[in-house]
Amino acid sequence: MRETRPYTAARQAVSALLREARDAGWVRAKFEIKPDGSVIVDAGMADPEAGDEFLSNDLRMGR
């Protein structure tokens, strides 16, 4: 039997995780697969809060 490459195994794992995240109702799921097969995951049940609380009328330049 052929040995699975690390990148291929990572792609299969990410595919399964995306499917489960959608079924669970996650708001966001971002996966980054590195060439060596390592995976970086950014996922959550809610959108990250924006740090800016500027209103458009607060952004005037001069008078």
FITOR-13312 format. One record per atom (N, C-alpha, C, CB): y, z, x; atom name; residue in one letter. Coordinates in pm, 1 decimal, decimal comma. Each point is the difference from the previous one (the first is absolute). Glycine has a CB too. Layout:
BEGIN
+----------+----------+----------+------+------+
:    north :       up :     east : site : code :
+----------+----------+----------+------+------+
:        Y :        Z :        X :   CA :    A :
...
+----------+----------+----------+------+------+
! end
This chain:
BEGIN
+----------+----------+----------+------+------+
:    north :       up :     east : site : code :
+----------+----------+----------+------+------+
:   -116,9 :      0,0 :     82,9 :    N :    M :
:    116,9 :      0,0 :    -82,9 :   CA :    M :
:    124,1 :      0,0 :     88,1 :    C :    M :
:   -124,8 :    119,9 :   -182,8 :   CB :    M :
:    228,8 :   -192,2 :    139,3 :    N :    R :
:    124,2 :     -9,8 :     76,5 :   CA :    R :
:     81,5 :    127,5 :     -7,8 :    C :    R :
:      1,4 :   -244,0 :    -41,5 :   CB :    R :
:     61,7 :    277,3 :    153,2 :    N :    E :
:     86,6 :    117,2 :      4,3 :   CA :    E :
:    136,0 :    -36,7 :    -58,9 :    C :    E :
:   -121,1 :     90,2 :    204,5 :   CB :    E :
:    177,6 :     -3,4 :   -286,5 :    N :    T :
:    129,9 :    -24,1 :    -61,0 :   CA :    T :
:    110,6 :     32,0 :     99,9 :    C :    T :
:    -93,9 :     51,8 :   -228,4 :   CB :    T :
:    188,5 :   -141,7 :    239,6 :    N :    R :
:    114,6 :     20,5 :     88,5 :   CA :    R :
:     91,3 :    106,2 :    -59,8 :    C :    R :
:    -13,6 :   -239,1 :     82,4 :   CB :    R :
:     85,8 :    313,3 :      4,1 :    N :    P :
:     89,6 :    105,9 :    -50,7 :   CA :    P :
:    105,8 :    -52,6 :    -97,5 :    C :    P :
:    -36,5 :    121,5 :    214,2 :   CB :    P :
:     94,9 :   -237,6 :   -185,9 :    N :    Y :
:    103,2 :    -55,2 :    -87,6 :   CA :    Y :
:    -58,7 :    -35,0 :   -136,4 :    C :    Y :
:    123,0 :    -89,3 :    200,2 :   CB :    Y :
:   -242,7 :     32,9 :   -201,6 :    N :    T :
:    -65,4 :    -36,2 :   -125,7 :   CA :    T :
:    -33,4 :    124,9 :    -81,0 :    C :    T :
:    -94,3 :   -206,6 :    108,1 :   CB :    T :
:     45,9 :    309,3 :    -41,7 :    N :    A :
:    -30,6 :    126,2 :    -68,3 :   CA :    A :
:    127,6 :     61,1 :    -58,1 :    C :    A :
:   -195,6 :     38,6 :    155,4 :   CB :    A :
:    306,3 :    -46,8 :    -81,1 :    N :    A :
:    127,1 :     53,4 :    -48,4 :   CA :    A :
:     48,3 :    -78,2 :   -122,0 :    C :    A :
:     57,9 :     74,0 :    233,4 :   CB :    A :
:    -72,1 :   -205,1 :   -231,9 :    N :    R :
:     39,9 :    -81,7 :   -115,6 :   CA :    R :
:    -81,6 :     35,9 :   -123,3 :    C :    R :
:     65,4 :   -185,4 :    154,8 :   CB :    R :
:   -193,3 :    207,0 :   -138,1 :    N :    Q :
:    -85,6 :     38,4 :   -112,4 :   CA :    Q :
:     39,5 :    137,5 :    -54,5 :    C :    Q :
:   -187,4 :   -137,0 :     97,5 :   CB :    Q :
:    219,6 :    229,5 :     -8,1 :    N :    A :
:     41,9 :    133,9 :    -42,3 :   CA :    A :
:    133,4 :     -5,6 :    -74,5 :    C :    A :
:   -122,3 :     99,4 :    196,3 :   CB :    A :
:    217,4 :   -177,2 :   -145,1 :    N :    V :
:    130,3 :    -13,2 :    -64,8 :   CA :    V :
:    -15,1 :    -64,9 :   -137,2 :    C :    V :
:    111,3 :    -17,5 :    225,0 :   CB :    V :
:   -196,3 :    -81,7 :   -235,6 :    N :    S :
:    -24,1 :    -65,4 :   -127,9 :   CA :    S :
:    -52,1 :    100,6 :   -103,2 :    C :    S :
:    -47,7 :   -216,5 :    120,3 :   CB :    S :
:    -46,2 :    298,7 :    -79,8 :    N :    A :
:    -55,0 :    100,9 :    -90,0 :   CA :    A :
:    105,5 :    104,7 :    -36,5 :    C :    A :
:   -227,2 :    -37,0 :    100,6 :   CB :    A :
:    308,2 :     78,7 :     -2,7 :    N :    L :
:    104,4 :     98,4 :    -27,6 :   CA :    L :
:    107,5 :    -55,1 :    -94,0 :    C :    L :
:    -43,6 :    100,9 :    224,4 :   CB :    L :
:     81,3 :   -226,6 :   -207,2 :    N :    L :
:     97,7 :    -61,8 :    -90,6 :   CA :    L :
:    -53,0 :     -5,4 :   -143,0 :    C :    L :
:     88,4 :   -136,2 :    191,1 :   CB :    L :
:   -212,8 :     99,4 :   -204,5 :    N :    R :
:    -61,9 :     -6,5 :   -132,3 :   CA :    R :
:      0,6 :    137,7 :    -66,5 :    C :    R :
:   -144,7 :   -191,3 :     77,1 :   CB :    R :
:    108,7 :    293,8 :     -1,6 :    N :    E :
:     -2,1 :    136,2 :    -53,9 :   CA :    E :
:    140,5 :     50,1 :    -31,0 :    C :    E :
:   -208,7 :     44,6 :    129,3 :   CB :    E :
:    306,4 :    -79,3 :    -44,1 :    N :    A :
:    138,1 :     42,2 :    -23,1 :   CA :    A :
:     53,9 :    -60,8 :   -128,8 :    C :    A :
:     35,2 :     21,3 :    247,5 :   CB :    A :
:    -64,1 :   -147,2 :   -271,9 :    N :    R :
:     44,2 :    -65,0 :   -124,0 :   CA :    R :
:    -65,3 :     65,3 :   -121,3 :    C :    R :
:     32,5 :   -216,0 :    124,3 :   CB :    R :
:   -162,2 :    241,8 :   -114,5 :    N :    D :
:    -71,7 :     63,7 :   -111,1 :   CA :    D :
:     53,4 :    140,2 :    -28,3 :    C :    D :
:   -203,4 :   -133,4 :     59,0 :   CB :    D :
:    246,1 :    203,4 :     46,1 :    N :    A :
:     50,4 :    136,4 :    -15,7 :   CA :    A :
:    145,5 :      3,3 :    -47,3 :    C :    A :
:   -158,2 :     71,7 :    178,7 :   CB :    A :
:    225,6 :   -187,5 :   -178,0 :    N :    G :
:    137,3 :     -7,4 :    -47,3 :   CA :    G :
:    104,7 :     35,5 :    104,8 :    C :    G :
:    -88,5 :     53,7 :   -221,2 :   CB :    G :
:     54,4 :    -68,2 :    348,8 :    N :    W :
:     96,8 :     28,9 :    104,9 :   CA :    W :
:    118,0 :    -94,2 :    -11,1 :    C :    W :
:   -182,6 :     83,1 :    149,8 :   CB :    W :
:    301,4 :    -32,7 :   -121,6 :    N :    V :
:    121,9 :    -79,1 :     -8,3 :   CA :    V :
:     12,9 :    -94,2 :    118,9 :    C :    V :
:    108,7 :    185,3 :   -127,0 :   CB :    V :
:   -144,0 :   -135,4 :    244,5 :    N :    R :
:     12,8 :    -83,7 :    119,4 :   CA :    R :
:   -116,1 :     26,0 :     95,4 :    C :    R :
:    250,7 :      0,3 :    -24,6 :   CB :    R :
:   -292,3 :   -105,8 :     89,4 :    N :    A :
:   -104,0 :      9,4 :    102,1 :   CA :    A :
:     22,8 :   -112,7 :     99,8 :    C :    A :
:   -166,7 :    105,0 :   -162,8 :   CB :    A :
:    194,8 :    -68,0 :    287,0 :    N :    K :
:     25,8 :    -97,6 :    105,5 :   CA :    K :
:    -96,0 :     29,7 :    114,6 :    C :    K :
:    246,0 :    -25,0 :    -66,4 :   CB :    K :
:   -316,1 :    -77,3 :    111,1 :    N :    F :
:    -96,4 :     15,0 :    108,2 :   CA :    F :
:     35,6 :    -96,8 :    111,4 :    C :    F :
:   -180,5 :     72,7 :   -161,5 :   CB :    F :
:    174,2 :    -25,1 :    283,8 :    N :    E :
:     24,7 :    -84,1 :    117,0 :   CA :    E :
:   -123,9 :      8,1 :     88,9 :    C :    E :
:    254,0 :     36,9 :    -11,0 :   CB :    E :
:   -319,5 :   -150,0 :     30,7 :    N :    I :
:   -121,2 :     -4,7 :     82,4 :   CA :    I :
:     36,6 :    -49,8 :    139,0 :    C :    I :
:   -145,3 :    -41,7 :   -203,5 :   CB :    I :
:    112,9 :    120,9 :    303,7 :    N :    K :
:     24,8 :    -37,1 :    139,1 :   CA :    K :
:   -116,8 :    -84,6 :     51,1 :    C :    K :
:    136,6 :    211,3 :     37,8 :   CB :    K :
:   -114,3 :   -292,7 :     65,4 :    N :    P :
:   -107,8 :    -85,3 :     53,0 :   CA :    P :
:   -124,5 :     77,1 :     45,9 :    C :    P :
:    177,2 :   -157,5 :     69,7 :   CB :    P :
:   -157,9 :    284,1 :    -29,2 :    N :    D :
:   -115,3 :     78,1 :     45,5 :   CA :    D :
:    -79,7 :     61,4 :   -115,3 :    C :    D :
:    126,1 :     48,4 :    208,5 :   CB :    D :
:    -80,3 :    -71,0 :   -331,6 :    N :    G :
:    -71,0 :     51,0 :   -117,0 :   CA :    G :
:     56,3 :    129,5 :    -55,6 :    C :    G :
:   -198,8 :   -109,1 :     89,7 :   CB :    G :
:    300,3 :    164,9 :    -23,1 :    N :    S :
:     61,5 :    121,0 :    -54,5 :   CA :    S :
:     89,6 :    -37,8 :   -117,8 :    C :    S :
:     -8,1 :    113,1 :    227,2 :   CB :    S :
:     26,9 :    -17,6 :   -317,9 :    N :    V :
:     73,8 :    -26,5 :   -123,3 :   CA :    V :
:    109,1 :    105,0 :    -17,0 :    C :    V :
:   -204,3 :   -105,7 :   -105,7 :   CB :    V :
:    325,3 :     60,7 :     69,8 :    N :    I :
:    110,6 :     88,8 :    -33,7 :   CA :    I :
:     19,1 :    -10,1 :   -150,8 :    C :    I :
:    113,4 :    -27,6 :    229,5 :   CB :    I :
:   -111,4 :    142,7 :   -296,2 :    N :    V :
:      8,9 :      4,4 :   -146,1 :   CA :    V :
:    129,3 :     69,1 :    -40,9 :    C :    V :
:   -251,9 :      3,9 :    -20,1 :   CB :    V :
:    324,8 :    -65,6 :    -72,5 :    N :    D :
:    117,2 :     61,1 :    -63,4 :   CA :    D :
:    -21,8 :    -14,5 :   -149,4 :    C :    D :
:    158,7 :    -52,9 :    196,2 :   CB :    D :
:   -196,2 :    159,7 :   -262,0 :    N :    A :
:    -32,1 :     -6,9 :   -142,3 :   CA :    A :
:     50,5 :    123,7 :    -70,9 :    C :    A :
:   -201,5 :   -139,3 :     49,4 :   CB :    A :
:    225,8 :    124,6 :   -178,0 :    N :    G :
:     45,2 :    115,3 :    -76,8 :   CA :    G :
:     -3,7 :    -25,0 :   -149,2 :    C :    G :
:    142,7 :     63,1 :    190,3 :   CB :    G :
:   -137,5 :     45,9 :   -263,6 :    N :    M :
:     -2,5 :     -6,6 :   -145,5 :   CA :    M :
:    140,0 :    -18,4 :    -58,3 :    C :    M :
:   -203,7 :    144,2 :      1,5 :   CB :    M :
:    307,8 :   -128,4 :     80,7 :    N :    A :
:    138,3 :    -15,9 :    -45,6 :   CA :    A :
:     78,2 :    -75,3 :    106,3 :    C :    A :
:    -12,1 :    213,4 :   -136,3 :   CB :    A :
:    120,2 :   -278,3 :     92,6 :    N :    D :
:     87,8 :    -68,5 :     94,6 :   CA :    D :
:     71,9 :    102,7 :     84,4 :    C :    D :
:     29,4 :   -193,4 :   -157,6 :   CB :    D :
:     -7,4 :    162,5 :    285,6 :    N :    P :
:     76,6 :     94,1 :     82,8 :   CA :    P :
:    143,5 :      8,7 :    -51,2 :    C :    P :
:   -145,3 :    -52,0 :    200,7 :   CB :    P :
:    200,7 :    172,0 :   -197,2 :    N :    E :
:    136,9 :     21,2 :    -46,9 :   CA :    E :
:     97,0 :    -64,4 :     97,4 :    C :    E :
:    -66,0 :    215,5 :   -113,4 :   CB :    E :
:    165,4 :   -281,6 :     59,5 :    N :    A :
:    103,2 :    -60,3 :     83,4 :   CA :    A :
:     91,3 :    109,8 :     52,9 :    C :    A :
:    -10,0 :   -216,0 :   -132,3 :   CB :    A :
:     43,6 :    209,0 :    259,2 :    N :    G :
:     87,2 :     99,6 :     59,7 :   CA :    G :
:    147,2 :    -22,8 :    -28,7 :    C :    G :
:   -168,6 :     26,1 :    175,1 :   CB :    G :
:    204,5 :   -146,8 :   -218,3 :    N :    D :
:    139,9 :    -32,9 :    -27,1 :   CA :    D :
:     32,2 :     25,3 :   -145,9 :    C :    D :
:     -2,0 :   -171,5 :    182,7 :   CB :    D :
:    116,4 :    233,1 :   -205,3 :    N :    E :
:     45,4 :     20,4 :   -136,8 :   CA :    E :
:    139,3 :    -58,6 :    -17,2 :    C :    E :
:   -140,2 :    208,4 :    -19,2 :   CB :    E :
:    163,5 :   -324,3 :     79,3 :    N :    F :
:    129,2 :    -66,1 :     -8,9 :   CA :    F :
:     10,2 :    -79,4 :   -128,9 :    C :    F :
:     12,2 :    -11,6 :    249,4 :   CB :    F :
:    105,5 :     12,7 :   -307,4 :    N :    L :
:     30,2 :    -86,3 :   -112,6 :   CA :    L :
:     85,8 :   -114,8 :     51,4 :    C :    L :
:    -13,8 :    193,2 :   -166,1 :   CB :    L :
:      8,0 :   -307,8 :     98,9 :    N :    S :
:     72,6 :   -116,4 :     49,5 :   CA :    S :
:    149,4 :     24,6 :     11,5 :    C :    S :
:   -174,0 :   -142,3 :   -101,3 :   CB :    S :
:    234,3 :    223,1 :     12,5 :    N :    N :
:    145,0 :     24,8 :      8,9 :   CA :    N :
:     31,9 :     97,3 :    114,2 :    C :    N :
:     21,7 :    -40,9 :   -248,6 :   CB :    N :
:   -119,9 :    105,4 :    310,3 :    N :    D :
:     22,8 :     84,4 :    116,6 :   CA :    D :
:      3,5 :    -81,0 :    129,2 :    C :    D :
:   -111,0 :    187,6 :   -120,4 :   CB :    D :
:     79,1 :   -314,0 :    115,1 :    N :    L :
:    -11,7 :    -81,8 :    118,8 :   CA :    L :
:    122,1 :    -88,0 :     26,1 :    C :    L :
:   -243,3 :      2,7 :    -37,0 :   CB :    L :
:    357,7 :     29,6 :    -23,5 :    N :    R :
:    122,0 :    -78,7 :     19,9 :   CA :    R :
:     47,9 :      8,5 :    144,9 :    C :    R :
:     63,0 :     39,6 :   -240,0 :   CB :    R :
:     -3,7 :   -148,9 :    284,6 :    N :    M :
:     58,9 :     -6,1 :    134,3 :   CA :    M :
:    151,0 :      0,1 :    -16,5 :    C :    M :
:   -199,8 :   -127,4 :     96,3 :   CB :    M :
:    267,9 :    230,7 :    -57,1 :    N :    G :
:    146,5 :      4,6 :     -6,0 :   CA :    G :
:     53,1 :      6,7 :   -141,6 :    C :    G :
:      4,9 :   -126,8 :    210,5 :   CB :    G :
:    125,4 :    113,4 :   -221,7 :    N :    R :
:     63,3 :      0,8 :   -131,7 :   CA :    R :
:     86,6 :   -121,1 :    -18,7 :    C :    R :
:     -4,4 :    246,6 :     -1,0 :   CB :    R :
+----------+----------+----------+------+------+
! end
